[in-house]
Structure formats: structure tokens, C-alpha cells
Amino acid sequence: MMTGVTKYMKQVNDFDDFFSRRYEKLLNEAVSITQHYDYSADIVNDSYLKVRQRIWLSGFTGTNYHGFLWQSISNEWKVLCNRRKIRHFVSIHHND
């Protein structure tokens, strides 16, 4: 967790609140992308940390956190597939 003060602290707090309220839904969506429950929690948590750090450093200019997280989760899965040579990659487009 980062320390110090950022001018984006309200956005970070809003994101933290959004994430905690939507965690189960995000986890289920990650399972639908990966078809692997084993990887889904790690992917959702890694995405949370990356998105949170991005907001912490430069703010949030997107239209919604859900779409931003969805894209991050999808990207994390693609990276994991490439690293572990997982062949079962399902591409699901999100319409939020």
C-alpha cells in the first residue's frame, strides 16, 4: 500500500469503495474470462493494485471503474496465458 498524500486521494477512496462493493461480481466476471477459478482471484487482486496505483499517480480520467477494471482483468489474463503458455484463452467483450 502506498503512503503519503496524493491530490487524487478522493478518487483512490472512491475506487477502493467501488472495488470492495463489487469484488464478488468482478471475481465472477474473471471466472467467465479465464474459465479457471484458480487464477481468477489473483487476477482480480493484481488488477485492483495496478488500477489503484494508476489512479494514485495520475488520477482517473475514464468514464467508469467497472470498464477500466474489466479491461485490466482481461489484460492480466492474456499476460498469464502467454507466460504459462495456457492455450485456453476465451475472449469476451464487455459492454458496460
N, C-alpha and C positions, 0 to 999 in steps of 0.2 A: 504494500500500500504506500502511496506517495505521501510525503509530508510537506508542510509549508502551505502557503496560501496562493491561490490562483484566482484570476479575475473571472474564471469560469466555474467557480465553486457551486453556484446555484445550479448550473447545468449538470455538473457532476452529481449533485444531490438528487436532482430530478431523474437522472439516468439510473442511479442506484435504486431509487424508489420504483421506477418502472421495471427494472430488471427483477427485483425481489417479488413484485406482484405478478410478473409474467413468467417466472422461472419454469414452472411445470409445463406451460404451453410451449415455451421455447425448447424445452427438453423433448417434448413430443414431436415438435417440428424437426428437430435434429435427427430423431429416430427415423422420421419419414424420409429425410435426405439420405442418411447413411445406411439404413436398413440394418444397423448394428447398434444395439443398445449399449454395448461395451464402450464404444467410442463417444457416444453422444454427450454424456455429462462432461467429459474432458473438453470436448469441442465447444460446448456452450460456455463453460467457465473460461477457456482460453479466449474466446471471442469477447466475453464480458471484459476481461482485463485489457485486451487490445483496444476495444472501443472506448473504455473508460479512460485509458491513458491518452488516447487521441483527443477526447473531449477535454481532459485536464490540461493538455498542452496547447490546444488551438481552438477550443470551443466546438460547438455543434452547429453546423450550417445546413444540415439535412432537413427533410420535411417531417420525418418521424423516426423514433428509435427502433421500432419494430423492423422496418425495412432495412435499416442500417445493420442491425444485428443479424437479420436473415442472410444478408449478403456476406457478412463476416463468417457466419457459421458455414455457409456453402463454400467459401474460400478455404476455410480451415480444413474442411473435409477433402477438398481437392488436393491440398498440400499433403495431408496424411496419406491419401491414396498414392500419390507419387512417391513419397518417402518409403512407404511399406509395400509398394507395388500391389496394392489392393486393386483387383480388377473390377470389382462390383461397384461402380460409381453410377448413381442414379441422379440425373439432372432434373430438378424440379424447380420450376419458376414460381416465384412468389408474386402474388397480385394483392398488394395492400392498399 
